[in-house]
Amino acid sequence: MAKKDNVPSDKTQHSRANSWAWTGIIQRYSLDKLIILIVFLLFLSFTVDPFIAKMAKTIDPAVIRFFRILTKLGKSEWTLVPSGVVMLGAFYIAYRRGYARSIRAAAIRVMYGAGFMFVSIAGSGILSQVIKNLVGRPRPKLMDSLGPFEFVPFQFDSDFSSFPSGHSTTVFAFAAAVSMLRPPLAIVAYVSAVWIAASRVIINAHYLSDIIAGAVLGVMFTYYLQRKYAAKRWAFEYDRDASIRLRT
């Protein structure tokens, strides 16, 4: 009797896709619904921005000190540097002839995965900075003099770079990338992102609408990048039902 090839059945493949498909909820919405959702969230958050900014000033100083430490985890270098180093190291192994073919193949997978994370964080961060300069929204510390709805474009000044939150963009881009590359870690990644992003409001560095916009930007950019990678079969690929899954 002929031995069957060790190829996963359609049922197995579908099960693998479904194991992380819940993280791709954004992909189920059309562009118009996403725009409506973003506008609604921004409108909702803008209406409560002044209230929350004033409340942040009354928080216990000990709590503020804790969140000032936590907020440092939202800096992009914490994720860009490791992913960049891993990507370059894997590239070196993948294209060096002295290593076994299996090791080089594994290095290629690592290279694409680390590269995906690096580009998702760097790309969304650059886009966030461009928007900051175009919008020029003053930070909450200037609310008493300028108000929460004053915009001064092209200031290229940290005091006028409140919208969107760069920290929020970074941590949510990272969380989205982790959820795609390592689905079991998705909940931990997103919960951590929420707390780090919230720290920006608690220490009065951003308005609520700033971190919501940053979160949406980070996640949306990463999902867009995933589709581009899947089209080239870098780290991801399209399944038979048009869903995206990790390449194995």
Secondary structure as UniProt FT lines:
FT   HELIX           10..21
FT   HELIX           22..28
FT   HELIX           31..56
FT   TURN            57..58
FT   HELIX           61..70
FT   HELIX           71..74
FT   HELIX           77..94
FT   TURN            97..98
FT   HELIX           101..135
FT   HELIX           140..142
FT   HELIX           143..146
FT   TURN            148..149
FT   HELIX           158..160
FT   HELIX           166..181
FT   HELIX           183..185
FT   HELIX           186..202
FT   TURN            203..204
FT   HELIX           208..232
FT   STRAND          236..238
FT   TURN            240..241
FT   STRAND          244..246
//
